Amino acid sequence: MKRRWKVLIVALVALGVLLVINTVVIDSETKPGGVTAAGARIVELSSVDLQIVDHPATDASPASEGAPLVLLHCYACSLHWWDQVLPLLNSNHRVITVDLIGFGGSEKPKSGYSIPEQARAVSEALNGLGVRGAVLVGHSMGGEVATAIAEGASELVSRVAVIGTPSTHEQAQLPLLGRLIYAPVIGEAVWRIRPDRLIRNGYESAFAPGFDFEAAFADPDQVIEDNRAMTYTSFDRAAAEADRFTDGGTIAARITATGVPFLAILGSEDQIVDTPAAAESFEAVPGGTVRVLDGIGHSANLEAPSDTAEILLRFGGAAPGPAALEAGTGKAAGSGGEAGRGRGGSNGKSGQGADRGRNSGAK
């Protein structure tokens, strides 16, 4: 019996040592930037390298081209999460998609994952591309980055739209198993051995229940590719920094302070964000517009690309294009926008939903 206990103790000590070594190795991992999308390039910035795809407007003349659209993806995602909606936006608008620090083809450093640092990197890249008066569109965490850019680089921004972004992190909640992977030591161990099936299951909450998200991507394994592209540090720190950002001020309050026209697109079947609470927060933004799409979850850009594009084009179409800005005839950043502060409803199919009451149709 004593021998068995000795063997068990030795085994537990050995396991503990392995877990500690694994934690150190996983936490110190970094990855350089690398092209992972057609037409992309790695932009070398002062602090980090970002993957960016710059899509010129396909059908517009210089005089008629609308304001540039900058699309910022969600947490644990990549610029491929815009692939369905991008062609619907690109006819009259230059569209720029970006992989944020730590995701997709962008660099994964040891540090530098705060939302202000993300915003500064994107702002530097946009300045290098000569972008002015852009409509920033952020999905989930990308909405926080868009907000931070509007706070710190007003000349870059004419409008801000968010998709599935809560105003505070208390309005969002991951499933229990999703939270377990952030636990010290345990998280690094799970990260080391995570199978593809576990990764797929982890992304289910980013969509409405039953939505076939694999079919929404050109590559059915896109979520697996996005997950394995990250380091544990980028995965862990980006989540913590997103929470920290709203601790310092809600998205609604920050947007209100910038004065830029604002749009929030939310889903009635969002499994991550408390849609009624987020909608109530955003309805307090002066002149802001909130749209809740019936039957849609956290990722309207993939679940209802046509409706999402229609809403974004209506919102962004009021912003002055490059020619107007060059001529000095563009409107001020805080003018225009969709009228009123009501919530438009949509059934996620036709894009022609009628206006509804504040909590109608919400999960």
Contacts in CASP RR format, 6 or more apart in sequence:
PFRMAT RR
TARGET T0000
AUTHOR 0000-0000-0000
METHOD contacts of the structure
MODEL  1
MKRRWKVLIVALVALGVLLVINTVVIDSETKPGGVTAAGARIVELSSVDL
QIVDHPATDASPASEGAPLVLLHCYACSLHWWDQVLPLLNSNHRVITVDL
IGFGGSEKPKSGYSIPEQARAVSEALNGLGVRGAVLVGHSMGGEVATAIA
EGASELVSRVAVIGTPSTHEQAQLPLLGRLIYAPVIGEAVWRIRPDRLIR
NGYESAFAPGFDFEAAFADPDQVIEDNRAMTYTSFDRAAAEADRFTDGGT
IAARITATGVPFLAILGSEDQIVDTPAAAESFEAVPGGTVRVLDGIGHSA
NLEAPSDTAEILLRFGGAAPGPAALEAGTGKAAGSGGEAGRGRGGSNGKS
GQGADRGRNSGAK
19 185 0 8 1.000
19 188 0 8 1.000
19 189 0 8 1.000
20 185 0 8 1.000
22 188 0 8 1.000
22 189 0 8 1.000
22 192 0 8 1.000
23 184 0 8 1.000
23 185 0 8 1.000
23 188 0 8 1.000
23 189 0 8 1.000
26 188 0 8 1.000
26 191 0 8 1.000
26 192 0 8 1.000
26 231 0 8 1.000
26 232 0 8 1.000
27 188 0 8 1.000
27 232 0 8 1.000
27 233 0 8 1.000
28 110 0 8 1.000
29 108 0 8 1.000
29 231 0 8 1.000
29 232 0 8 1.000
29 233 0 8 1.000
30 107 0 8 1.000
30 108 0 8 1.000
30 109 0 8 1.000
30 110 0 8 1.000
30 231 0 8 1.000
30 233 0 8 1.000
31 102 0 8 1.000
31 107 0 8 1.000
31 108 0 8 1.000
31 229 0 8 1.000
31 231 0 8 1.000
32 49 0 8 1.000
32 107 0 8 1.000
33 42 0 8 1.000
33 49 0 8 1.000
33 51 0 8 1.000
33 105 0 8 1.000
33 106 0 8 1.000
33 107 0 8 1.000
33 108 0 8 1.000
34 42 0 8 1.000
34 49 0 8 1.000
34 51 0 8 1.000
34 105 0 8 1.000
34 106 0 8 1.000
35 41 0 8 1.000
35 42 0 8 1.000
35 51 0 8 1.000
35 105 0 8 1.000
36 51 0 8 1.000
36 78 0 8 1.000
36 99 0 8 1.000
36 104 0 8 1.000
36 105 0 8 1.000
36 225 0 8 1.000
36 229 0 8 1.000
37 51 0 8 1.000
37 53 0 8 1.000
37 78 0 8 1.000
37 79 0 8 1.000
37 80 0 8 1.000
37 97 0 8 1.000
37 105 0 8 1.000
38 53 0 8 1.000
39 53 0 8 1.000
40 51 0 8 1.000
40 52 0 8 1.000
40 53 0 8 1.000
40 79 0 8 1.000
40 105 0 8 1.000
41 51 0 8 1.000
41 52 0 8 1.000
41 53 0 8 1.000
42 49 0 8 1.000
42 50 0 8 1.000
42 51 0 8 1.000
42 52 0 8 1.000
42 105 0 8 1.000
42 106 0 8 1.000
43 49 0 8 1.000
43 50 0 8 1.000
43 51 0 8 1.000
43 52 0 8 1.000
43 125 0 8 1.000
43 128 0 8 1.000
45 121 0 8 1.000
45 124 0 8 1.000
45 125 0 8 1.000
46 124 0 8 1.000
47 112 0 8 1.000
47 117 0 8 1.000
47 120 0 8 1.000
47 121 0 8 1.000
48 101 0 8 1.000
48 106 0 8 1.000
48 107 0 8 1.000
48 109 0 8 1.000
48 112 0 8 1.000
48 121 0 8 1.000
49 106 0 8 1.000
49 107 0 8 1.000
50 98 0 8 1.000
50 99 0 8 1.000
50 100 0 8 1.000
50 101 0 8 1.000
50 106 0 8 1.000
50 107 0 8 1.000
50 121 0 8 1.000
50 122 0 8 1.000
50 125 0 8 1.000
51 79 0 8 1.000
51 98 0 8 1.000
51 99 0 8 1.000
51 104 0 8 1.000
51 105 0 8 1.000
51 106 0 8 1.000
52 96 0 8 1.000
52 97 0 8 1.000
52 98 0 8 1.000
52 99 0 8 1.000
52 125 0 8 1.000
52 129 0 8 1.000
53 79 0 8 1.000
53 96 0 8 1.000
53 97 0 8 1.000
54 94 0 8 1.000
54 96 0 8 1.000
54 129 0 8 1.000
55 86 0 8 1.000
55 90 0 8 1.000
55 94 0 8 1.000
55 95 0 8 1.000
55 96 0 8 1.000
55 97 0 8 1.000
56 94 0 8 1.000
57 65 0 8 1.000
57 66 0 8 1.000
57 90 0 8 1.000
57 91 0 8 1.000
57 92 0 8 1.000
57 93 0 8 1.000
57 94 0 8 1.000
57 95 0 8 1.000
58 90 0 8 1.000
58 91 0 8 1.000
59 91 0 8 1.000
59 92 0 8 1.000
60 66 0 8 1.000
60 91 0 8 1.000
60 92 0 8 1.000
60 93 0 8 1.000
62 322 0 8 1.000
62 323 0 8 1.000
63 323 0 8 1.000
64 92 0 8 1.000
64 323 0 8 1.000
65 92 0 8 1.000
65 93 0 8 1.000
65 94 0 8 1.000
65 321 0 8 1.000
65 322 0 8 1.000
65 323 0 8 1.000
66 92 0 8 1.000
66 93 0 8 1.000
66 94 0 8 1.000
66 316 0 8 1.000
66 317 0 8 1.000
66 319 0 8 1.000
66 320 0 8 1.000
66 321 0 8 1.000
66 322 0 8 1.000
67 93 0 8 1.000
67 133 0 8 1.000
67 134 0 8 1.000
67 135 0 8 1.000
67 158 0 8 1.000
67 159 0 8 1.000
67 316 0 8 1.000
67 317 0 8 1.000
67 319 0 8 1.000
67 320 0 8 1.000
67 321 0 8 1.000
67 322 0 8 1.000
68 93 0 8 1.000
68 94 0 8 1.000
68 95 0 8 1.000
68 96 0 8 1.000
68 131 0 8 1.000
68 133 0 8 1.000
68 134 0 8 1.000
68 135 0 8 1.000
68 321 0 8 1.000
68 322 0 8 1.000
69 89 0 8 1.000
69 93 0 8 1.000
69 94 0 8 1.000
69 95 0 8 1.000
69 96 0 8 1.000
69 134 0 8 1.000
69 135 0 8 1.000
69 137 0 8 1.000
69 312 0 8 1.000
69 316 0 8 1.000
70 95 0 8 1.000
70 96 0 8 1.000
70 97 0 8 1.000
70 98 0 8 1.000
70 122 0 8 1.000
70 126 0 8 1.000
70 131 0 8 1.000
70 134 0 8 1.000
70 135 0 8 1.000
70 136 0 8 1.000
70 137 0 8 1.000
70 146 0 8 1.000
71 79 0 8 1.000
71 82 0 8 1.000
71 85 0 8 1.000
71 86 0 8 1.000
71 95 0 8 1.000
71 96 0 8 1.000
71 97 0 8 1.000
71 98 0 8 1.000
71 137 0 8 1.000
71 138 0 8 1.000
71 139 0 8 1.000
72 98 0 8 1.000
72 100 0 8 1.000
72 122 0 8 1.000
72 136 0 8 1.000
72 137 0 8 1.000
72 138 0 8 1.000
72 139 0 8 1.000
72 142 0 8 1.000
72 143 0 8 1.000
72 145 0 8 1.000
72 146 0 8 1.000
73 79 0 8 1.000
73 81 0 8 1.000
73 82 0 8 1.000
73 97 0 8 1.000
73 98 0 8 1.000
73 99 0 8 1.000
73 100 0 8 1.000
73 103 0 8 1.000
73 138 0 8 1.000
73 139 0 8 1.000
73 142 0 8 1.000
74 81 0 8 1.000
74 138 0 8 1.000
74 139 0 8 1.000
74 140 0 8 1.000
74 141 0 8 1.000
74 142 0 8 1.000
74 206 0 8 1.000
74 298 0 8 1.000
74 299 0 8 1.000
75 140 0 8 1.000
75 141 0 8 1.000
75 142 0 8 1.000
75 238 0 8 1.000
75 239 0 8 1.000
75 242 0 8 1.000
76 103 0 8 1.000
76 203 0 8 1.000
76 226 0 8 1.000
76 227 0 8 1.000
76 230 0 8 1.000
76 235 0 8 1.000
76 238 0 8 1.000
77 103 0 8 1.000
77 139 0 8 1.000
77 140 0 8 1.000
77 226 0 8 1.000
78 99 0 8 1.000
78 103 0 8 1.000
78 104 0 8 1.000
78 105 0 8 1.000
78 222 0 8 1.000
78 225 0 8 1.000
78 226 0 8 1.000
78 229 0 8 1.000
79 97 0 8 1.000
79 98 0 8 1.000
79 99 0 8 1.000
79 104 0 8 1.000
80 217 0 8 1.000
80 218 0 8 1.000
80 219 0 8 1.000
80 222 0 8 1.000
80 226 0 8 1.000
81 139 0 8 1.000
81 299 0 8 1.000
81 301 0 8 1.000
81 302 0 8 1.000
82 97 0 8 1.000
82 139 0 8 1.000
82 301 0 8 1.000
83 217 0 8 1.000
83 218 0 8 1.000
84 216 0 8 1.000
84 301 0 8 1.000
84 302 0 8 1.000
84 305 0 8 1.000
85 301 0 8 1.000
85 302 0 8 1.000
85 305 0 8 1.000
85 308 0 8 1.000
85 309 0 8 1.000
85 312 0 8 1.000
86 95 0 8 1.000
86 97 0 8 1.000
88 305 0 8 1.000
88 306 0 8 1.000
88 309 0 8 1.000
88 310 0 8 1.000
88 313 0 8 1.000
89 95 0 8 1.000
89 309 0 8 1.000
89 312 0 8 1.000
89 313 0 8 1.000
93 135 0 8 1.000
93 313 0 8 1.000
94 322 0 8 1.000
96 126 0 8 1.000
96 129 0 8 1.000
96 131 0 8 1.000
96 134 0 8 1.000
98 106 0 8 1.000
98 122 0 8 1.000
98 125 0 8 1.000
99 105 0 8 1.000
99 106 0 8 1.000
100 106 0 8 1.000
100 118 0 8 1.000
100 121 0 8 1.000
100 122 0 8 1.000
100 141 0 8 1.000
100 142 0 8 1.000
100 145 0 8 1.000
100 238 0 8 1.000
101 107 0 8 1.000
101 108 0 8 1.000
101 109 0 8 1.000
101 112 0 8 1.000
101 113 0 8 1.000
101 117 0 8 1.000
101 118 0 8 1.000
101 121 0 8 1.000
101 234 0 8 1.000
101 238 0 8 1.000
102 108 0 8 1.000
102 109 0 8 1.000
102 113 0 8 1.000
102 230 0 8 1.000
102 231 0 8 1.000
102 234 0 8 1.000
102 238 0 8 1.000
103 226 0 8 1.000
103 229 0 8 1.000
103 230 0 8 1.000
103 234 0 8 1.000
103 238 0 8 1.000
104 226 0 8 1.000
104 229 0 8 1.000
104 230 0 8 1.000
105 229 0 8 1.000
108 230 0 8 1.000
108 231 0 8 1.000
108 233 0 8 1.000
108 234 0 8 1.000
110 233 0 8 1.000
111 233 0 8 1.000
111 237 0 8 1.000
112 237 0 8 1.000
113 233 0 8 1.000
113 234 0 8 1.000
113 237 0 8 1.000
113 238 0 8 1.000
113 241 0 8 1.000
114 241 0 8 1.000
114 244 0 8 1.000
114 245 0 8 1.000
115 141 0 8 1.000
115 144 0 8 1.000
115 145 0 8 1.000
115 148 0 8 1.000
115 241 0 8 1.000
115 242 0 8 1.000
115 244 0 8 1.000
115 245 0 8 1.000
116 148 0 8 1.000
116 245 0 8 1.000
118 145 0 8 1.000
118 148 0 8 1.000
119 145 0 8 1.000
119 148 0 8 1.000
119 149 0 8 1.000
119 151 0 8 1.000
119 152 0 8 1.000
119 153 0 8 1.000
122 145 0 8 1.000
122 149 0 8 1.000
123 149 0 8 1.000
123 152 0 8 1.000
123 153 0 8 1.000
123 156 0 8 1.000
126 134 0 8 1.000
126 153 0 8 1.000
126 156 0 8 1.000
127 153 0 8 1.000
127 156 0 8 1.000
131 156 0 8 1.000
132 155 0 8 1.000
132 156 0 8 1.000
132 322 0 8 1.000
132 325 0 8 1.000
133 155 0 8 1.000
133 156 0 8 1.000
133 157 0 8 1.000
133 158 0 8 1.000
133 319 0 8 1.000
133 320 0 8 1.000
133 321 0 8 1.000
133 325 0 8 1.000
133 333 0 8 1.000
134 156 0 8 1.000
134 157 0 8 1.000
134 158 0 8 1.000
135 158 0 8 1.000
135 159 0 8 1.000
135 160 0 8 1.000
135 161 0 8 1.000
135 312 0 8 1.000
135 315 0 8 1.000
135 316 0 8 1.000
135 317 0 8 1.000
135 319 0 8 1.000
136 143 0 8 1.000
136 146 0 8 1.000
136 149 0 8 1.000
136 150 0 8 1.000
136 157 0 8 1.000
136 159 0 8 1.000
136 160 0 8 1.000
136 161 0 8 1.000
137 146 0 8 1.000
137 161 0 8 1.000
137 162 0 8 1.000
137 163 0 8 1.000
137 312 0 8 1.000
138 145 0 8 1.000
138 146 0 8 1.000
138 161 0 8 1.000
138 162 0 8 1.000
138 163 0 8 1.000
138 165 0 8 1.000
139 162 0 8 1.000
139 163 0 8 1.000
139 164 0 8 1.000
139 165 0 8 1.000
139 299 0 8 1.000
139 301 0 8 1.000
140 163 0 8 1.000
140 164 0 8 1.000
140 165 0 8 1.000
140 272 0 8 1.000
140 298 0 8 1.000
140 299 0 8 1.000
141 165 0 8 1.000
141 238 0 8 1.000
141 242 0 8 1.000
142 162 0 8 1.000
142 165 0 8 1.000
143 160 0 8 1.000
143 162 0 8 1.000
143 163 0 8 1.000
143 165 0 8 1.000
143 251 0 8 1.000
144 165 0 8 1.000
144 242 0 8 1.000
144 245 0 8 1.000
144 246 0 8 1.000
144 251 0 8 1.000
146 157 0 8 1.000
146 160 0 8 1.000
146 161 0 8 1.000
146 162 0 8 1.000
147 160 0 8 1.000
147 162 0 8 1.000
147 251 0 8 1.000
147 254 0 8 1.000
147 255 0 8 1.000
147 258 0 8 1.000
148 245 0 8 1.000
148 254 0 8 1.000
149 156 0 8 1.000
149 157 0 8 1.000
150 157 0 8 1.000
150 160 0 8 1.000
150 254 0 8 1.000
150 255 0 8 1.000
150 258 0 8 1.000
150 260 0 8 1.000
151 254 0 8 1.000
151 257 0 8 1.000
151 258 0 8 1.000
154 258 0 8 1.000
154 260 0 8 1.000
154 333 0 8 1.000
157 258 0 8 1.000
157 260 0 8 1.000
157 333 0 8 1.000
158 260 0 8 1.000
158 261 0 8 1.000
158 319 0 8 1.000
158 320 0 8 1.000
158 333 0 8 1.000
159 260 0 8 1.000
159 261 0 8 1.000
159 262 0 8 1.000
159 263 0 8 1.000
159 315 0 8 1.000
159 316 0 8 1.000
159 318 0 8 1.000
159 319 0 8 1.000
159 333 0 8 1.000
159 337 0 8 1.000
160 255 0 8 1.000
160 258 0 8 1.000
160 260 0 8 1.000
160 261 0 8 1.000
160 262 0 8 1.000
160 263 0 8 1.000
161 262 0 8 1.000
161 263 0 8 1.000
161 264 0 8 1.000
161 265 0 8 1.000
161 312 0 8 1.000
161 315 0 8 1.000
161 316 0 8 1.000
162 251 0 8 1.000
162 262 0 8 1.000
162 263 0 8 1.000
162 264 0 8 1.000
162 265 0 8 1.000
163 264 0 8 1.000
163 265 0 8 1.000
163 266 0 8 1.000
163 299 0 8 1.000
163 300 0 8 1.000
163 301 0 8 1.000
163 308 0 8 1.000
164 264 0 8 1.000
164 265 0 8 1.000
164 266 0 8 1.000
164 267 0 8 1.000
164 270 0 8 1.000
164 272 0 8 1.000
164 273 0 8 1.000
164 278 0 8 1.000
164 298 0 8 1.000
164 299 0 8 1.000
164 300 0 8 1.000
165 251 0 8 1.000
165 264 0 8 1.000
165 273 0 8 1.000
165 278 0 8 1.000
166 172 0 8 1.000
166 246 0 8 1.000
166 251 0 8 1.000
166 273 0 8 1.000
166 274 0 8 1.000
166 277 0 8 1.000
166 278 0 8 1.000
166 281 0 8 1.000
167 246 0 8 1.000
167 250 0 8 1.000
167 251 0 8 1.000
167 252 0 8 1.000
167 277 0 8 1.000
167 278 0 8 1.000
167 281 0 8 1.000
167 282 0 8 1.000
168 246 0 8 1.000
168 250 0 8 1.000
168 251 0 8 1.000
168 281 0 8 1.000
169 242 0 8 1.000
169 243 0 8 1.000
169 246 0 8 1.000
169 247 0 8 1.000
171 273 0 8 1.000
171 274 0 8 1.000
171 277 0 8 1.000
171 278 0 8 1.000
171 281 0 8 1.000
172 272 0 8 1.000
172 273 0 8 1.000
172 274 0 8 1.000
173 272 0 8 1.000
173 274 0 8 1.000
174 205 0 8 1.000
174 272 0 8 1.000
175 202 0 8 1.000
175 205 0 8 1.000
177 201 0 8 1.000
177 202 0 8 1.000
178 202 0 8 1.000
180 186 0 8 1.000
180 187 0 8 1.000
180 190 0 8 1.000
181 187 0 8 1.000
181 190 0 8 1.000
181 191 0 8 1.000
181 235 0 8 1.000
182 236 0 8 1.000
182 239 0 8 1.000
182 240 0 8 1.000
187 232 0 8 1.000
188 232 0 8 1.000
191 232 0 8 1.000
191 235 0 8 1.000
194 227 0 8 1.000
196 221 0 8 1.000
196 224 0 8 1.000
199 223 0 8 1.000
199 224 0 8 1.000
199 227 0 8 1.000
199 228 0 8 1.000
200 214 0 8 1.000
200 223 0 8 1.000
200 224 0 8 1.000
203 213 0 8 1.000
203 223 0 8 1.000
203 227 0 8 1.000
204 213 0 8 1.000
204 271 0 8 1.000
205 271 0 8 1.000
205 272 0 8 1.000
205 298 0 8 1.000
206 213 0 8 1.000
206 271 0 8 1.000
206 272 0 8 1.000
206 298 0 8 1.000
206 299 0 8 1.000
207 213 0 8 1.000
207 271 0 8 1.000
207 297 0 8 1.000
207 298 0 8 1.000
207 299 0 8 1.000
207 302 0 8 1.000
207 303 0 8 1.000
208 267 0 8 1.000
208 269 0 8 1.000
208 270 0 8 1.000
208 271 0 8 1.000
208 295 0 8 1.000
208 296 0 8 1.000
208 297 0 8 1.000
208 298 0 8 1.000
208 303 0 8 1.000
209 269 0 8 1.000
209 271 0 8 1.000
211 297 0 8 1.000
211 303 0 8 1.000
213 223 0 8 1.000
213 299 0 8 1.000
213 302 0 8 1.000
214 220 0 8 1.000
214 221 0 8 1.000
214 222 0 8 1.000
214 223 0 8 1.000
216 302 0 8 1.000
216 303 0 8 1.000
217 223 0 8 1.000
217 302 0 8 1.000
219 225 0 8 1.000
250 281 0 8 1.000
251 281 0 8 1.000
251 282 0 8 1.000
252 281 0 8 1.000
252 282 0 8 1.000
252 284 0 8 1.000
252 285 0 8 1.000
255 262 0 8 1.000
255 285 0 8 1.000
256 284 0 8 1.000
256 285 0 8 1.000
256 286 0 8 1.000
259 286 0 8 1.000
259 333 0 8 1.000
259 334 0 8 1.000
260 333 0 8 1.000
260 334 0 8 1.000
261 287 0 8 1.000
261 288 0 8 1.000
261 315 0 8 1.000
261 318 0 8 1.000
261 319 0 8 1.000
261 333 0 8 1.000
261 334 0 8 1.000
261 335 0 8 1.000
261 336 0 8 1.000
261 337 0 8 1.000
261 338 0 8 1.000
262 282 0 8 1.000
262 285 0 8 1.000
262 287 0 8 1.000
262 288 0 8 1.000
262 289 0 8 1.000
263 288 0 8 1.000
263 289 0 8 1.000
263 290 0 8 1.000
263 291 0 8 1.000
263 311 0 8 1.000
263 312 0 8 1.000
263 315 0 8 1.000
263 338 0 8 1.000
264 278 0 8 1.000
264 279 0 8 1.000
264 282 0 8 1.000
264 288 0 8 1.000
264 289 0 8 1.000
264 290 0 8 1.000
264 291 0 8 1.000
265 291 0 8 1.000
265 293 0 8 1.000
265 300 0 8 1.000
265 308 0 8 1.000
265 311 0 8 1.000
266 273 0 8 1.000
266 275 0 8 1.000
266 278 0 8 1.000
266 279 0 8 1.000
266 290 0 8 1.000
266 291 0 8 1.000
266 292 0 8 1.000
266 293 0 8 1.000
266 300 0 8 1.000
267 273 0 8 1.000
267 275 0 8 1.000
267 292 0 8 1.000
267 293 0 8 1.000
267 294 0 8 1.000
267 295 0 8 1.000
267 296 0 8 1.000
267 297 0 8 1.000
267 298 0 8 1.000
267 300 0 8 1.000
267 362 0 8 1.000
267 363 0 8 1.000
268 275 0 8 1.000
268 292 0 8 1.000
268 293 0 8 1.000
268 294 0 8 1.000
268 295 0 8 1.000
268 296 0 8 1.000
268 297 0 8 1.000
268 361 0 8 1.000
268 362 0 8 1.000
268 363 0 8 1.000
269 295 0 8 1.000
269 296 0 8 1.000
269 297 0 8 1.000
269 363 0 8 1.000
270 296 0 8 1.000
270 297 0 8 1.000
270 298 0 8 1.000
270 363 0 8 1.000
271 297 0 8 1.000
271 298 0 8 1.000
272 298 0 8 1.000
273 298 0 8 1.000
275 292 0 8 1.000
275 362 0 8 1.000
275 363 0 8 1.000
276 358 0 8 1.000
276 359 0 8 1.000
276 362 0 8 1.000
279 290 0 8 1.000
279 292 0 8 1.000
279 343 0 8 1.000
279 358 0 8 1.000
279 359 0 8 1.000
279 362 0 8 1.000
280 358 0 8 1.000
282 288 0 8 1.000
282 290 0 8 1.000
283 290 0 8 1.000
283 341 0 8 1.000
283 342 0 8 1.000
283 343 0 8 1.000
283 358 0 8 1.000
285 341 0 8 1.000
286 341 0 8 1.000
287 337 0 8 1.000
287 340 0 8 1.000
287 341 0 8 1.000
288 338 0 8 1.000
288 340 0 8 1.000
288 341 0 8 1.000
289 315 0 8 1.000
289 337 0 8 1.000
289 338 0 8 1.000
289 340 0 8 1.000
289 341 0 8 1.000
289 342 0 8 1.000
289 343 0 8 1.000
289 344 0 8 1.000
290 341 0 8 1.000
290 342 0 8 1.000
290 343 0 8 1.000
290 344 0 8 1.000
291 311 0 8 1.000
291 343 0 8 1.000
291 344 0 8 1.000
291 345 0 8 1.000
291 346 0 8 1.000
292 343 0 8 1.000
292 344 0 8 1.000
292 345 0 8 1.000
292 346 0 8 1.000
292 356 0 8 1.000
292 361 0 8 1.000
292 362 0 8 1.000
293 300 0 8 1.000
293 304 0 8 1.000
293 307 0 8 1.000
293 308 0 8 1.000
293 345 0 8 1.000
293 346 0 8 1.000
293 347 0 8 1.000
293 348 0 8 1.000
294 345 0 8 1.000
294 346 0 8 1.000
294 347 0 8 1.000
294 348 0 8 1.000
294 361 0 8 1.000
295 347 0 8 1.000
295 348 0 8 1.000
296 303 0 8 1.000
296 304 0 8 1.000
296 346 0 8 1.000
296 348 0 8 1.000
297 303 0 8 1.000
300 307 0 8 1.000
300 308 0 8 1.000
301 308 0 8 1.000
303 348 0 8 1.000
304 346 0 8 1.000
304 348 0 8 1.000
304 349 0 8 1.000
304 351 0 8 1.000
306 351 0 8 1.000
307 346 0 8 1.000
307 348 0 8 1.000
307 349 0 8 1.000
307 350 0 8 1.000
307 351 0 8 1.000
310 351 0 8 1.000
311 346 0 8 1.000
314 338 0 8 1.000
315 337 0 8 1.000
315 338 0 8 1.000
316 337 0 8 1.000
318 336 0 8 1.000
318 337 0 8 1.000
318 338 0 8 1.000
319 331 0 8 1.000
320 329 0 8 1.000
320 330 0 8 1.000
320 331 0 8 1.000
321 330 0 8 1.000
324 330 0 8 1.000
342 355 0 8 1.000
342 357 0 8 1.000
343 355 0 8 1.000
343 356 0 8 1.000
343 357 0 8 1.000
343 358 0 8 1.000
344 353 0 8 1.000
344 354 0 8 1.000
344 355 0 8 1.000
344 356 0 8 1.000
345 353 0 8 1.000
345 354 0 8 1.000
345 355 0 8 1.000
345 356 0 8 1.000
346 352 0 8 1.000
346 353 0 8 1.000
347 353 0 8 1.000
END
